[in-house]
């Protein structure tokens, strides 16, 4: 398979996200560049290197970002820790953007937005791979670089805690957050621990989605199968950036299919 022609610049990802273009991505669990190269070659718009739930090191994340760039896909990272240092290192090392877990208050959302931005924020000054090692510092000097970096850096907050539901309008109103991700797995776990009256997961997701849409931000979600009723339900809610499965899921599904074919062949049948 050859690289699709007319690929958008990966650094236009934030602009495309804010314009509500339909975008497809997937989570990357295997720490290294190879799976990311394959996904980029197929034509996915973005990959989400999953530092939170997979054993990515900082060096491996850097290789993942390079692999994404090589094949024209936007490389983002779901950081393991929602703090300034994690966001700074990811962006300096070449991430197009970050997705931050468990943003359950407006205060935390403001912190996330601040840590990812130079102007009006608290991101530490540094020009690494994310700024082409100084290559993106043009005639405008370092201030021009800061403005450019802020314009291409994508910030996504995950809503996945029961306590976030009551504060959702305050959270989605925070400036500097570009999109919100429906973290339905952890949200279900969180709601299961709530005593007394509580919404169902579906009701909570609808509350979140409606608040995000009202705020003018983009909405993101994950679904294992884009041919499913679940995927259609997410689109109906207003999701425009969809992640489907992950590299481990793709490998397992493909391997399982071939194993089933092998069993049929050995029994004298046809796949």
Secondary structure, DSSP 8 states (H G I E B T S, - for coil): ----SS---GGGHHHHHHTT--EEEEEE-SSSSHHHHHHHHHT-SEEEEETTTS---HHHHHHHHHHHHHTT-EEEEEESS-SHHHHHHHHHTT-SEEEES---SHHHHHHHHHHT-STTS------SGGGGGGTT--TTHHHHHHHHHHHH-EEEEEE--HHHHHTHHHHHT-TT--EEEE-HHHHHHHHHT--SS---HHHHHHHHHHHHHHHT-EEEEEES-TTSHHHHHHHHHT--EEEEEEHHHHHHHHHHHHHHHHHHHHTT---
